[in-house]
């Protein structure tokens, strides 16, 4: 890791993977002295035309991992993503070494089940959380939802979940506690439809076995502003109380990635 004159750090890119025409992930070697809680985000970016351009990105890898992994959309004319998507191994990014965020275990009260609701690249903080042993110490069940339009957009989440059950140590910790529901809204699939619609009807209860229950269930939500607002309204209607780092509750949302 190198430090720049403006207080930002440089990280070398060690791996890049393009999942679909609109999504990609990349990894960087993690600085030895950097600590974060699984689910937090950092500001990362590039020097463009002599100026640092930074955006909030969740760290998709868990807090014990030797690499930082990030999962991103591609925006053709985006000030940052139009350049980030061209990254190659050996390139350097810049980042501000101050992790923050509300999608952390500390912001939730203890419960039996943890629901992780995401759309698109909103799954990134949850691929960190589902690989953190602390998550399984706090909850008996961890149920991850990712909703995308097409089946191929679910591949990053599927591969991450598969890697957990192939890992010698993690598979023992996770055992049968982790469940993954990849859902689509346009291309027909095993789990079709918006999860918000499921929650407003009986389908969620039919698939999961129970409706959201404030006495047992906790939830984290990450996606677009419209998705966040809809899920928040549903959670409040079902009696769940929003939490934060300073005041843990039944559910938390992350607003940092919404323009």
N, C-alpha and C positions, 0 to 999 in steps of 0.2 A: 504494500500500500504506500502511495506517495501523497504528500500533502501539498496543496497549492497555496499561493500567497493569500488568497481570499478566505482561507480557513476550510475550504472544501477538500475532500480526500479523493484520490484516484484509485480505481480498482481495475485490475486486468480481467478481461473477459476470457473465461476458460472453455465455454461451451455455448453453442447456439443451436436451437431446434425450431424449425418452422412447422407448426402443427397443421395449419390450414392456410388458405390464401389471406386470411384476416387475423391470424393469431400466431404468436411465437413466444418462446421462452429463452432465457439466457442465464448463465451462471457466472459468478465471479468468485475468486478465492476470498474467503472471509478473513478480515484482519484479526490477529490473535487476541487483541485486547477489546474487541467489540462484543457487547452483550445486549441481548434483546429478549423480550417475551414473545413466544410464539403467537402470531396473529397481528403483530405490530407492523407499521410501515415506516419507510424512510423516504427522504427526498433524493431522487437520483436523476441524472441527466447527462448532458453533453455540453461542451463549450462550442457554441455556434456563432460564427462571425465575431469571435473574440469575447462573447458574453456567455455566462453560464445559464442554461435553460434547464430548469428542474421541475419535476412533477412527483406527486405522492405515489409510491408503489409499495404494495404489500410484499413482505419477504415470504416467498412461497415455500421455502425450506424451513425445517424446525430449528429451534434455538440451539440444539446440540451439534448441528451439521457443520462440516468444515467449509461448505460453500454457501454463498447467497444465491438463491434462485429467484427469478422474477418472471411473471407471466403477463403478456401484454397484447393488446389489440394493435392492429396496423391501421393507421389513418394516413391516407395518401398525402394530404396536404397539412397534416398535423405539425405544429412547430417543433415537437420533439419526436413523436413516434415515426414520422416520415424518415428521420435519420436513424433512430434506434433500430428499426427493422433491418438496416443495412449492416449491423454489427457483425464482425467476424472474430474468430479466436485470435487473441493477442491485442485486440483493440482495447481502449480504456474508456471507462465511464467515470463520471464524478458523482459523489454523494455526500450528503451532510450527515454526519455520524450521530444523529439524535433520533432514536426510535420512539415512536408514539402510536397511540391508537386505542380504540375502545373494544376491539374484537379480541379480548383476552380473558382468560379464565378468572382473573382477579375481579373483573367487572360484573361477575354473575354470582348470585347466591348458590349455595349447594343445592343439588337436585339429583334426581335419578336418571333423567334423560337429557341429552344435549342435542338440540336440533340446529343444524347449520344450513341456512337457506341462501343459495347464491344463484346468480345468473351470469352467464358468460365468464369473463375474466375475474368476476367477483369471487370465484372459487379460490383464488390465490391465498388469502390468509387462512383459509380452512385446510389447504394442503399442508400448511405448517402445523396447525392445531391437531389434526388427526395423526400426526407423527410425533407428537409430544407425549411421553409417558404420563406426565402430570394430568393430562386430560382424562385418562382412564383411571386415575386414582380418585378423581373428583366425581366422575359419572359412571353409572353402570352400563349405559348405552350411549353411543354417539351415532347420530343419524344424519348423513350428509345428503343434501339435495343440490343438484346443479341443473338449471333449466337453460336450454339453448334452442335455437330454431332448428338446426340440423344435427343429425347423429354424429357426423365427423367432428363437430365442435365440442363434443364431450370427451374426446380422446385423452386430453391432458389429465383430467380428473380420473378417468378409468385407469390409465397407466400408473398414476400415483397410488391409487388404492391397491392395485395389483402388486406393486412393489412392496407395500406394507406386509402383505400376506406371504411374500417370498423372502422377506428379511428374517433371518434366524432369531434375532432378539425381539424385534417389534412384533412379529407374529405371535409370540408367546404372551406379550403384554396386552395386545389388542384382542387376541383370541376371537370370540364370537361377539364382541361388544360393538364392532363397527359395521354399519350398514350404509350402502350407497344406492341412491335412487337418481339415476341420470334421466331427466325428462326432456321431451321436445315439444315445441309448440307448432311447428310447421310440417316436418317430415314425420310420418307415423313411426312409432316405436313402442317398446314394451310399456313404457310409462309416458303416456301422451297427455298434454294439457298443462295449463299453468297451475302451479301449486297453490297460488292464492285462490283460484277457483275451487281447487280441492278442499281448501280450508273453509270456504264459504258453503260447501255442500257436505255430503256424507262421505265423499270419496276418500278424503284424507283418513278418516276413521276406518274406512274399509281396508285401505292399503296398510296403514300403520298398526291398527288395532285399537287406538284410542285417539280422542281429540286432544288438543293442547290443554294442559292442566297446570294452573299456576302453582299448585302444591308440589308437583313433581318435575315439571318440565322447564327447561331453560332454552333460550334460542339466541343465535347470532345471525345477523342478516347483512348481506353485502351485494349491492347491485346498483342499478340506476336510481335516480331520485324518485321516479314514479313507482318503481318496485319497492323502494324503502318505505315510502308513504303508505302504500297499500298494505304491506306486511305490518307496519307499525299500527295502523288502524285495526287490523284483524287481531293483533296481539292484545291491544288495549281493550277491545270488545270482549275478549275471552278472559279478561281479568289479570293479565300479565302486566307488571310494572317495569318501565324502562330503567335500566341501570347505567352506571358509569364507573370510572376508576375510583372516584371518591365516594360513591354511593351505590354499591352492588344491587342489582335487581334481577328480574326474571328474563329480560331480553335486552340486547344491545344492537345498535346499528352503527355502520361506519359511513360517515358523510364525506370523508376526505377525498374520495375519488370522483366526486360529482362536480362537474364544471358549473 
